[in-house]
Amino acid sequence: MIYLVGGPPRVGKTTLVKYLVQMHPMHAVSTDAIRYMLRRSVPKEALNQDIFIDFHEDVMGRWNVRSPQQTLDEQNRQSKAYWPALEKLIEAYTEDGVDVVVEGVAILPEFAKLLRDPSRSVFLGNTAESHGEAIRRQAGTNPHDWMHNYGEEELENAAEFFMVMSHFIISEAGRYGFPYVEMVDDDFDGCLRSAAAALLK
């Protein structure tokens, strides 16, 4: 069985995967790792150039001068660019007859709907105004957090983008008939259980 977990950054996708693997041992793949591999193993001229959008430098570095919708459009363009590689990976796992959970921002409902193989999908998000404070708290207290060195304005702009993408995911999940779980910060563990149940039912 193929399990897909999609949604914006900072909503708990990786945490959900760790939780799932503890409950149901299986392979786990991050779409970030696939993007990293493509960038470093395939000649640049052989790939869709949107794969080379650097989310941290090209997108996050310009949050203060670009709207969240522009950021979302650019992120989705990149996701579309390397979905074919993800689809081939999923096909390989299916042929081998093993379970795998694939998580990442690149997992969009429109792509999940295209899979011919047996699969289950869940999409996560967080639309609470207070989520920005949770992000600031987590990033500030963990030196290994990828947002640890972000300034206050960058964190604020990031939180706004994550909310815009959460609303996009809600709409797209409904459009394509996939479950969506709102990852409430005050009941995060309960939300994890709900998301896991949606996949492992």
C-alpha positions in Angstrom: 0.0 0.0 0.0 1.2 3.5 -0.8 0.4 6.1 1.8 0.7 9.8 0.9 1.0 12.7 3.4 0.8 16.3 2.0 0.4 19.8 3.2 2.4 23.0 3.8 5.6 23.2 5.9 5.4 23.2 9.7 2.1 21.3 10.1 3.4 18.0 11.3 3.9 15.8 8.1 7.3 14.4 9.3 6.0 13.9 12.8 3.0 12.0 11.4 5.3 9.7 9.3 7.4 8.8 12.4 4.1 8.1 14.3 2.9 5.9 11.4 6.1 3.9 11.1 6.0 3.1 14.8 2.4 1.8 14.4 2.9 0.1 11.1 6.6 -0.5 10.1 7.2 0.5 6.5 9.5 2.4 4.2 9.4 6.2 4.5 10.4 8.7 1.8 10.5 12.5 1.9 9.9 14.4 -1.3 12.7 16.8 -0.2 15.1 13.9 -0.6 13.9 13.2 -4.1 14.4 16.8 -5.1 17.9 16.8 -3.5 18.8 13.7 -5.5 17.6 15.0 -8.8 19.4 18.3 -8.4 22.7 16.5 -7.7 22.6 13.5 -10.0 21.0 14.6 -13.2 22.4 17.2 -15.6 20.6 20.5 -15.1 19.8 20.9 -18.8 18.0 17.5 -18.7 15.4 18.6 -16.1 12.5 20.9 -15.9 14.2 24.1 -14.6 11.5 24.6 -12.0 13.1 21.8 -10.0 16.0 24.1 -9.4 13.9 26.7 -7.6 15.6 26.9 -4.2 12.8 27.2 -1.8 15.0 28.6 1.0 16.9 31.1 -1.0 14.7 32.0 -4.0 11.4 31.8 -2.3 11.8 32.2 1.4 14.5 34.9 0.9 11.9 37.1 -0.9 8.9 36.6 1.3 9.2 40.3 2.3 8.7 41.4 -1.3 6.4 38.8 -2.7 2.8 37.9 -1.8 1.9 34.5 -0.2 0.0 33.6 -3.4 3.1 34.2 -5.6 5.1 31.9 -3.2 2.4 29.3 -3.4 2.3 29.4 -7.2 6.1 29.0 -7.4 6.0 26.1 -4.8 3.3 24.3 -6.8 5.2 24.8 -10.0 8.2 23.1 -8.5 6.0 20.3 -7.1 4.6 19.7 -10.6 8.1 19.6 -12.1 9.3 16.7 -10.0 6.1 14.8 -9.6 6.9 12.4 -12.5 10.1 11.3 -10.6 8.0 10.7 -7.5 5.4 8.8 -9.5 8.1 6.4 -10.8 9.5 5.9 -7.3 6.0 5.0 -6.1 5.6 2.6 -9.0 8.8 0.9 -8.1 7.7 0.3 -4.5 4.3 -1.0 -5.8 6.1 -3.5 -8.1 8.2 -4.7 -5.1 5.0 -5.2 -3.1 6.1 -3.2 -0.1 4.4 -0.5 1.9 5.8 3.0 1.8 4.7 6.4 3.2 5.7 9.4 1.1 5.5 12.8 2.6 6.2 16.4 1.5 5.0 19.7 0.2 5.1 18.2 -3.3 2.3 15.8 -2.5 -0.7 17.7 -3.9 -4.3 16.3 -4.1 -4.4 16.6 -7.9 -1.3 14.4 -8.2 -2.5 11.8 -5.7 -5.7 11.4 -7.7 -3.7 10.4 -10.7 -2.1 7.3 -9.1 -3.3 4.0 -10.5 -1.8 2.0 -7.7 -3.6 1.2 -4.4 -3.0 4.2 -2.2 -4.4 6.2 0.6 -3.8 9.9 1.2 -4.3 12.5 3.9 -3.6 16.2 3.8 -2.6 18.4 6.8 -2.8 22.1 7.4 -3.1 24.7 10.1 -5.3 27.8 9.6 -5.2 29.2 13.1 -4.0 32.7 13.6 -2.1 31.5 16.7 0.0 29.0 14.6 2.5 31.7 13.8 3.3 32.0 17.5 3.8 28.3 17.8 6.2 28.4 14.8 8.2 31.2 16.4 8.4 29.3 19.7 9.6 26.1 18.1 12.1 27.8 15.8 13.5 29.9 18.6 14.1 27.1 21.0 15.5 24.5 18.7 19.0 25.3 17.2 18.5 22.5 14.7 15.3 23.9 13.4 15.6 24.9 9.8 13.9 28.2 10.7 16.1 28.9 13.8 18.0 31.8 12.2 14.9 33.5 10.7 14.2 37.0 11.9 10.8 38.1 13.3 9.6 39.5 9.9 10.7 36.4 8.1 8.9 34.2 10.6 5.8 36.3 10.3 5.8 36.2 6.5 6.4 32.4 6.6 3.5 31.8 8.9 1.3 33.9 6.5 2.4 31.7 3.6 1.8 28.5 5.5 -1.8 29.6 6.3 -2.4 30.5 2.6 -1.2 27.1 1.5 -3.3 25.4 4.2 -6.4 27.0 2.8 -5.3 25.9 -0.7 -4.9 22.4 0.6 -8.3 22.4 2.2 -9.9 23.4 -1.1 -8.0 20.9 -3.2 -8.5 18.0 -0.8 -12.2 18.6 -0.9 -12.1 19.0 -4.7 -10.4 15.6 -5.2 -12.1 13.8 -2.3 -9.3 13.3 0.1 -9.4 13.7 3.9 -8.0 16.9 5.5 -6.9 17.2 9.1 -6.5 20.5 10.8 -3.4 20.2 13.0 -4.5 22.2 16.0 -1.5 23.2 18.1 -3.3 22.8 21.4 -4.3 19.2 20.5 -1.5 18.1 18.2 -1.3 14.5 19.5 -5.1 14.1 19.0 -4.7 15.4 15.5 -1.9 13.0 14.8 -4.1 10.1 15.8 -6.9 11.4 13.6 -4.5 11.7 10.6 -3.1 8.2 11.2 -6.5 6.8 11.4 -7.5 8.4 8.1 -4.5 6.5 6.5 -4.6 3.2 8.2 -8.4 2.7 8.4 
